[in-house]
Amino acid sequence: MLPSKNIATIIRDVKIHQLHDWQISIAQAKQIQCKLASQVSQRGKLANPRFIAGVDISSPDSTGIAHAAVVVLNYPELETVEIEIAEGKLTLPYIPGLLSFREAPLVLAACQKLSTNPDLMLVDGQGIAHPRRFGLASHLGLFLNIPTIGCAKSRLCGSHEPLPTSEAGTYVKLTDNDEVIGVALRTKARVNPIYVSIGHKIDLPTAIYWVMECCRDYRLPEPTRLAHLAAGNKLTTAHHG
């Protein structure tokens, strides 16, 4: 069965798009992914967002407790305006391709503590760059009904050519079965690329643009970089704009 009932209860207490239950089997989870993938919007230009959020989740500790963080930054300053954390037990083991069913309930619990409504969310995970075209960024995008972008540190599926230069902003298409599912994007000169894909309600060129806009001298864009620190309890008060 997929994640614990206590997390699901938290989610039902708030107003989100409750698209399915979390108490389901592995086979049902895959069916849900295939069904909801068809509802993902790959269009949207998103001009002038005021608030951009990043989300990430820590690895569970020895008792199975993990911490999900959402950090909201203003734009264009990229100063931190809000940080929310939710903790809970992850009962589903790591299964490639089903990460969102392991992590989304806790991430959503953190998001629903927000008093700031983000215009865009960057997710440390895949969007449509997924075997069933429905990774964590797409899952969260449909539940929250906001534009989302997958910003993954590693590739789940697909292949790409070598990046032609070592300069920041260089990218190549990530393809799977002749379908473009994202890009390998070098966000900082002479460092490994990250994998950017559509989550929901945004097109790929716009996703690439906003990921680069959110980078500040690091490989990871600021929203997900700070969310990673917050989830690991390593985000100091110095980061609070």
C-alpha positions in Angstrom: 0.0 0.0 0.0 1.1 3.6 -0.7 1.9 6.2 1.9 0.6 6.4 5.4 -2.9 7.4 6.3 -1.9 10.2 8.7 -0.4 12.2 5.8 -3.4 11.7 3.6 -5.6 13.0 6.4 -3.6 16.2 6.6 -4.1 16.8 2.9 -7.9 16.2 3.0 -8.2 18.9 5.6 -7.1 21.6 3.1 -8.4 22.8 -0.2 -6.5 21.2 -3.0 -7.4 19.2 -6.1 -7.7 15.8 -4.5 -7.3 13.8 -7.7 -7.0 10.3 -6.1 -6.5 8.6 -2.8 -3.1 7.7 -1.6 -4.0 4.3 -0.1 -3.6 2.3 -3.3 -1.6 -0.6 -4.7 1.5 -0.3 -6.9 -0.5 -1.4 -9.9 -3.1 1.2 -9.2 -0.4 3.9 -8.9 0.9 3.1 -12.4 -2.7 3.3 -13.8 -3.2 6.6 -12.1 0.0 7.9 -13.6 -1.0 6.9 -17.1 -4.5 8.5 -16.7 -3.3 11.8 -15.2 -0.4 12.2 -17.7 -3.0 13.0 -20.3 -4.2 15.9 -18.1 -0.8 17.6 -18.0 -0.7 20.9 -19.9 2.5 21.4 -21.9 1.6 25.0 -22.7 2.0 28.3 -20.9 4.4 31.3 -21.1 4.2 32.6 -17.6 5.2 36.3 -17.8 6.3 38.1 -14.7 5.8 35.7 -11.8 5.9 37.5 -8.4 6.6 34.5 -6.2 8.6 31.4 -7.2 8.6 28.3 -4.9 11.0 25.4 -4.7 10.3 22.1 -3.1 12.4 19.2 -1.9 12.3 16.4 0.6 15.0 14.8 2.8 15.9 11.2 3.0 14.0 9.4 5.8 15.9 8.9 9.0 16.3 5.6 10.8 12.7 5.7 12.0 11.3 6.5 8.5 10.6 10.1 9.2 11.3 12.6 6.4 11.1 16.3 6.1 9.5 18.1 3.1 10.3 21.8 2.6 8.8 24.5 0.4 10.6 27.8 0.1 9.0 30.8 -1.6 11.2 33.5 -3.1 10.2 36.8 -4.6 11.2 37.7 -8.1 13.3 39.2 -9.4 15.1 39.6 -6.1 15.0 35.9 -5.3 14.9 36.7 -1.6 13.2 34.2 0.8 9.8 35.3 1.8 8.4 32.1 3.4 9.6 28.6 4.4 7.3 25.8 5.5 8.2 22.3 6.6 6.2 19.1 7.1 7.5 15.9 8.5 6.1 12.4 8.4 6.8 8.8 7.8 7.3 7.5 4.3 6.0 3.9 4.2 6.5 3.3 0.5 10.0 2.1 -0.4 11.9 3.8 -3.2 10.6 2.4 -6.4 11.9 3.9 -9.7 9.1 5.7 -11.5 6.8 5.9 -8.4 8.7 8.5 -6.5 5.8 10.9 -6.5 3.6 8.5 -4.6 6.3 8.3 -1.9 7.0 12.0 -1.6 4.0 14.0 -2.9 1.8 13.6 0.2 4.4 15.1 2.5 5.4 17.8 0.0 1.7 18.8 -0.4 1.4 18.9 3.4 4.2 21.5 3.5 2.7 23.5 0.6 -0.6 23.8 2.3 0.9 25.6 5.2 1.9 28.5 2.9 0.4 31.9 3.3 2.0 33.0 0.0 0.6 31.7 -3.2 3.4 30.9 -5.6 3.0 31.7 -9.3 5.6 29.0 -10.3 7.0 26.0 -8.6 10.4 24.4 -9.3 10.6 20.7 -8.1 13.7 18.7 -7.3 12.4 15.8 -9.5 11.1 14.9 -12.9 8.1 16.3 -14.8 7.2 14.5 -18.0 10.8 13.2 -18.3 9.4 10.0 -16.9 8.6 6.5 -18.4 4.9 7.3 -18.0 5.3 11.0 -18.5 4.2 11.8 -15.0 6.9 12.5 -12.4 6.7 14.4 -9.2 6.6 17.9 -10.8 3.6 16.9 -12.9 1.9 15.2 -10.0 2.3 18.3 -7.8 1.3 20.6 -10.7 -2.1 18.9 -11.1 -2.8 18.7 -7.4 -1.9 22.4 -6.8 -3.1 23.6 -10.3 -0.1 25.9 -10.8 2.8 25.9 -13.3 5.5 23.5 -12.3 9.0 22.6 -13.6 11.0 19.4 -13.0 14.6 20.2 -12.1 16.3 16.9 -11.6 19.9 16.3 -10.8 19.9 12.9 -12.6 18.2 11.4 -15.6 15.4 8.8 -15.1 14.8 7.9 -18.7 15.6 9.1 -22.2 19.0 10.0 -23.8 20.7 13.0 -25.2 23.8 14.1 -27.2 26.8 15.6 -25.4 26.4 19.3 -24.6 28.3 21.3 -27.3 30.0 23.7 -25.0 30.8 24.2 -21.3 29.1 27.5 -21.1 26.1 28.2 -18.8 22.8 28.2 -20.7 23.9 25.4 -23.1 21.4 22.6 -23.5 20.5 19.6 -25.6 17.2 17.8 -26.1 16.4 14.8 -23.9 14.4 12.3 -26.0 12.7 9.0 -25.3 11.3 7.0 -28.2 11.7 10.0 -30.5 9.7 12.2 -28.2 11.3 15.3 -26.6 10.7 15.0 -22.9 13.0 17.7 -21.6 16.5 19.0 -21.9 19.9 18.6 -20.3 20.7 22.1 -19.3 24.0 23.4 -18.1 23.1 26.0 -15.5 26.7 26.9 -14.5 29.8 26.9 -16.7 31.9 23.8 -16.6 29.5 21.8 -14.3 27.3 18.8 -15.1 23.9 19.7 -16.5 20.5 19.3 -14.7 17.5 17.7 -16.3 14.7 20.2 -16.9 11.2 19.0 -18.0 7.7 20.4 -18.1 5.8 19.7 -15.0 2.4 21.3 -15.7 1.0 24.5 -17.3 4.2 25.6 -19.0 6.0 25.0 -22.2 9.6 23.8 -22.5 11.3 27.0 -23.7 9.6 28.9 -20.9 10.7 26.3 -18.4 14.3 26.6 -19.5 14.1 30.4 -19.3 12.8 30.4 -15.7 15.3 27.8 -14.5 18.1 30.0 -15.8 16.5 33.1 -14.3 16.5 31.4 -10.9 20.2 30.3 -11.0 22.6 32.4 -8.9 26.2 31.0 -9.2 25.1 27.5 -8.3 24.3 24.4 -10.3 20.8 24.2 -8.8 18.3 27.0 -9.2 17.8 29.0 -6.0 14.3 27.8 -5.2 15.2 24.1 -5.1 18.7 24.7 -3.7 17.2 26.5 -0.7 14.4 23.9 -0.4 17.1 21.2 -0.2 18.8 23.0 2.6 15.6 23.7 4.4 14.5 20.0 4.2 17.9 19.0 5.8 17.5 21.7 8.5 20.5 23.5 7.0 18.9 26.8 6.0 20.1 29.4 8.4 18.4 32.8 9.1 20.9 34.4 6.8 18.9 33.0 3.9 15.7 34.7 4.9 15.6 37.7 2.5 
